[in-house]
């Protein structure tokens, strides 16, 4: 069943997206975490206390820190352990901001655009973005924490669409499931007249998150973008290409991945090492995604 009057739907959705007060607000825990992130005097004890106030968030951060790639496993017995021994303050706060932000957005779990897949893809992309950012020769280009958040948030437009318009989302989810080799933005324009990157960008702006993230979310399908904060856009595009996300990658055929890596100052060898590290955690990311969608 196609959506009747697609133009009217997309026009009304655009109008909704431009009304900040109409969109779901940033959850209180995420808001407090963001304030802490912006506080140069923030302490480990403050972060630990804030995370422990939310049992599900505390459980997630401990499971994240127990991933085999870190080598600590069962030795992580507290949130403080997870942060101080494994993740570090900056990584821990970036992870929890992302997780706390979207828990209330209602969306179905199943399908290529369902919460399980979106969370799985978000966690992998975010982790790869951080790994790649740490290898960049020109460190001033990208902040690894913002790179992680950009990767984590870049497909949140799907969650907002599902939250606001479940019928239209379900139609799109079914359409993508039947045409998974097709570029997802083409299917979105055909189905609803608006794309997830645009929807996600408005959500990030409404939440008052850093401009780098809003630009990366809005432009990540356009690695030839050359405006402000372009390295974040190129980093997400590169990560998605390396992860080989069918249909989710950009359709910019004139700009090859080696050229993107070169422009970012990342060697192909370093990129391959980073990718293998993330691929070695695929089963763990999948488990975490299923728990987040539960």
C-alpha positions as CSV (number, residue, x, y, z in Angstrom):
1,X,0.0,0.0,0.0
2,X,1.5,3.3,-1.1
3,X,1.2,6.4,1.0
4,X,-1.5,8.6,-0.5
5,X,-0.6,12.2,-1.2
6,X,3.1,11.8,-0.5
7,X,3.8,15.5,-1.2
8,X,1.4,16.6,1.5
9,X,2.9,14.2,4.0
10,X,6.5,15.3,3.4
11,X,5.4,19.0,3.5
12,X,3.6,18.5,6.8
13,X,6.6,16.5,8.2
14,X,9.0,19.3,7.2
15,X,6.8,21.8,9.1
16,X,6.8,19.6,12.2
17,X,10.5,19.2,12.1
18,X,11.0,22.9,12.0
19,X,9.0,23.3,15.2
20,X,11.5,22.5,17.9
21,X,8.9,22.4,20.7
22,X,6.8,19.8,18.9
23,X,9.7,17.3,18.6
24,X,10.4,14.9,21.4
25,X,12.8,16.6,23.9
26,X,16.2,15.3,24.8
27,X,15.6,13.0,27.8
28,X,16.7,14.4,31.2
29,X,19.5,11.9,31.7
30,X,21.0,12.7,28.3
31,X,20.6,16.4,29.0
32,X,22.5,16.0,32.3
33,X,25.2,13.9,30.6
34,X,25.6,16.6,27.9
35,X,26.0,19.3,30.6
36,X,28.7,17.1,32.2
37,X,30.5,16.6,28.9
38,X,30.6,20.4,28.4
39,X,32.0,21.0,31.9
40,X,35.8,21.1,32.0
41,X,35.8,20.4,35.7
42,X,33.6,17.3,35.5
43,X,34.8,14.3,37.5
44,X,34.7,10.6,37.2
45,X,32.6,10.4,40.4
46,X,30.0,12.7,39.0
47,X,29.7,10.7,35.8
48,X,29.6,7.4,37.7
49,X,26.8,8.8,40.0
50,X,24.8,10.0,37.0
51,X,25.0,6.7,35.2
52,X,24.2,4.7,38.3
53,X,20.9,6.7,38.7
54,X,19.7,4.8,35.6
55,X,20.0,1.0,36.2
56,X,19.6,0.1,32.5
57,X,22.3,2.6,31.5
58,X,24.6,1.3,34.2
59,X,24.1,-2.3,33.0
60,X,24.8,-1.3,29.4
61,X,28.0,0.5,30.2
62,X,29.3,-2.4,32.2
63,X,28.4,-4.9,29.4
64,X,30.1,-2.6,26.8
65,X,33.3,-2.5,28.9
66,X,33.2,-6.3,29.2
67,X,33.5,-6.8,25.4
68,X,36.3,-9.3,24.7
69,X,38.2,-6.7,22.7
70,X,39.1,-4.9,25.9
71,X,40.3,-8.0,27.7
72,X,38.8,-7.3,31.1
73,X,35.6,-9.4,30.9
74,X,34.3,-10.4,34.4
75,X,36.8,-8.2,36.2
76,X,34.4,-5.3,35.4
77,X,32.2,-5.3,38.5
78,X,31.1,-1.7,38.7
79,X,30.4,1.4,36.6
80,X,33.5,2.9,38.1
81,X,35.6,-0.1,36.9
82,X,34.1,0.2,33.4
83,X,35.0,3.8,33.1
84,X,38.3,4.0,34.9
85,X,39.8,0.7,33.7
86,X,38.4,0.4,30.2
87,X,36.5,3.2,28.5
88,X,37.9,6.3,30.0
89,X,35.8,9.4,30.9
90,X,35.3,10.8,27.4
91,X,34.3,7.5,25.7
92,X,32.0,6.6,28.5
93,X,30.1,9.9,28.5
94,X,29.8,9.8,24.7
95,X,28.4,6.3,24.7
96,X,25.9,7.0,27.4
97,X,24.7,10.3,25.8
98,X,23.8,8.3,22.7
99,X,22.1,5.5,24.6
100,X,20.2,7.7,26.9
101,X,19.0,9.9,24.0
102,X,16.9,7.5,22.1
103,X,15.4,5.1,24.6
104,X,12.0,6.7,24.6
105,X,11.6,6.9,20.8
106,X,9.0,4.3,19.9
107,X,9.9,2.1,16.9
108,X,9.4,-1.6,15.9
109,X,12.3,-3.9,16.6
110,X,12.3,-5.9,13.4
111,X,13.1,-5.2,9.8
112,X,16.1,-3.5,8.0
113,X,15.0,-0.1,9.6
114,X,13.9,-1.6,13.0
115,X,15.6,-0.8,16.3
116,X,17.7,-3.9,16.4
117,X,19.4,-3.3,13.1
118,X,19.6,0.5,13.5
119,X,21.2,0.1,17.0
120,X,23.6,-2.6,15.7
121,X,24.7,-0.5,12.8
122,X,24.9,2.6,15.0
123,X,27.2,0.9,17.5
124,X,29.5,-0.5,14.9
125,X,29.7,2.7,12.9
126,X,30.3,4.8,16.0
127,X,33.1,2.5,17.2
128,X,34.7,2.5,13.7
129,X,34.5,6.2,13.5
130,X,36.3,6.6,16.8
131,X,39.0,4.1,15.8
132,X,39.5,5.8,12.4
133,X,39.6,9.3,14.1
134,X,42.3,8.1,16.4
135,X,44.5,7.3,13.4
136,X,44.1,10.6,11.6
137,X,47.5,12.3,11.2
138,X,46.0,15.8,11.4
139,X,44.4,15.6,14.8
140,X,42.9,19.0,14.6
141,X,40.5,17.9,11.9
142,X,38.3,15.7,14.1
143,X,37.5,15.2,17.8
144,X,37.2,11.4,18.3
145,X,34.4,11.9,20.8
146,X,32.3,13.9,18.4
147,X,33.2,11.4,15.7
148,X,31.8,8.6,17.9
149,X,28.5,10.6,18.5
150,X,28.1,11.4,14.9
151,X,28.4,7.7,14.0
152,X,26.0,6.8,16.7
153,X,23.3,9.3,15.8
154,X,23.6,9.3,12.0
155,X,20.5,7.0,11.4
156,X,18.4,8.3,14.3
157,X,16.1,9.9,11.7
158,X,14.5,6.4,11.3
159,X,13.7,6.2,15.0
160,X,12.1,9.7,14.9
161,X,10.1,8.8,11.8
162,X,8.8,5.7,13.5
163,X,8.0,7.6,16.6
164,X,6.0,10.3,14.8
165,X,4.5,8.4,11.9
166,X,4.4,4.6,12.6
167,X,2.2,3.7,9.6
168,X,4.4,5.5,7.1
169,X,7.5,4.0,8.8
170,X,6.1,0.5,8.6
171,X,5.4,0.9,4.9
172,X,9.0,2.2,4.3
173,X,10.5,-0.6,6.5
174,X,8.6,-3.2,4.4
175,X,9.7,-1.5,1.1
176,X,13.4,-1.6,2.1
177,X,13.1,-5.2,3.2
178,X,12.0,-6.1,-0.3
179,X,14.6,-4.0,-2.0
180,X,17.7,-4.2,0.2
181,X,20.1,-3.8,-2.7
182,X,18.6,-0.4,-3.6
183,X,20.0,2.8,-2.2
184,X,17.8,3.6,0.8
185,X,17.5,7.3,0.1
186,X,16.0,6.6,-3.3
187,X,13.4,4.3,-1.7
188,X,12.6,7.0,0.9
189,X,12.0,9.7,-1.6
190,X,9.8,7.3,-3.6
191,X,7.9,6.2,-0.5
192,X,7.5,9.3,1.7
193,X,9.2,12.2,-0.1
194,X,11.8,12.9,2.7
195,X,14.9,11.2,3.8
196,X,16.2,9.9,7.1
197,X,19.3,12.1,7.1
198,X,17.1,15.3,6.9
199,X,14.8,14.0,9.6
200,X,17.8,13.1,11.8
201,X,19.5,16.5,11.3
202,X,16.4,18.4,12.6
203,X,16.3,16.1,15.6
204,X,19.9,16.7,16.5
205,X,19.4,20.5,16.1
206,X,16.3,20.4,18.3
207,X,18.3,18.5,21.0
208,X,20.9,21.2,21.0
209,X,23.8,18.8,20.2
210,X,27.0,20.1,18.7
211,X,26.9,21.5,15.2
212,X,29.5,18.9,14.0
213,X,27.0,16.1,14.8
214,X,24.1,17.9,13.0
215,X,26.1,18.4,9.9
216,X,27.4,14.9,9.9
217,X,23.9,13.4,10.3
218,X,22.5,15.6,7.6
219,X,25.2,15.1,5.0
220,X,26.6,11.6,5.6
221,X,25.3,10.3,2.3
222,X,27.3,13.0,0.5
223,X,31.0,12.4,1.1
224,X,31.8,15.1,-1.5
225,X,30.3,17.7,0.8
226,X,32.9,20.4,1.3
227,X,31.2,22.8,3.8
228,X,31.8,23.3,7.5
229,X,32.7,20.2,9.4
230,X,33.2,18.2,6.2
231,X,35.7,15.7,7.8
232,X,32.9,14.4,10.1
233,X,30.7,13.8,7.0
234,X,33.6,12.0,5.2
235,X,34.4,9.9,8.2
236,X,30.9,8.5,8.6
237,X,30.7,7.8,4.8
238,X,34.0,6.0,5.0
239,X,33.0,3.9,8.0
240,X,29.7,2.9,6.3
241,X,31.6,1.9,3.1
242,X,34.1,-0.1,5.1
243,X,31.3,-1.9,7.0
244,X,29.6,-2.6,3.7
245,X,26.2,-1.7,4.8
246,X,24.0,-2.7,1.9
247,X,21.7,0.1,0.8
248,X,22.9,2.3,3.7
249,X,26.1,3.6,2.0
250,X,26.2,6.7,-0.1
251,X,25.8,6.6,-3.9
252,X,28.7,8.9,-4.6
253,X,30.5,6.8,-7.2
254,X,32.9,9.5,-8.3
255,X,34.7,9.6,-5.0
256,X,36.4,6.3,-4.2
257,X,37.1,5.1,-0.6
258,X,40.9,5.4,-0.9
259,X,40.5,9.0,-1.9
260,X,38.3,9.6,1.2
261,X,40.9,8.0,3.4
262,X,43.7,10.0,1.9
263,X,41.8,13.2,2.3
264,X,41.3,12.4,6.0
265,X,44.9,11.5,6.5
266,X,44.2,7.8,7.3
267,X,46.3,5.1,5.7
268,X,44.6,2.1,4.1
269,X,46.6,-0.1,6.4
270,X,45.3,1.7,9.5
271,X,41.8,1.6,8.1
272,X,42.0,-2.2,7.6
273,X,43.3,-2.7,11.2
274,X,40.4,-0.6,12.6
275,X,37.8,-2.4,10.6
276,X,39.1,-5.8,11.7
277,X,39.0,-4.7,15.3
278,X,35.3,-3.8,14.9
279,X,34.5,-6.9,12.9
280,X,35.9,-9.0,15.7
281,X,33.2,-7.6,18.0
282,X,30.2,-8.1,15.7
283,X,28.5,-10.7,17.9
284,X,28.9,-8.5,21.0
285,X,27.5,-5.4,19.2
286,X,24.5,-7.5,18.0
287,X,23.8,-8.6,21.6
288,X,24.0,-5.1,22.9
289,X,21.7,-3.9,20.1
290,X,19.1,-6.5,21.0
291,X,19.2,-5.5,24.6
292,X,18.8,-1.8,23.7
293,X,15.8,-2.7,21.6
294,X,14.2,-4.9,24.4
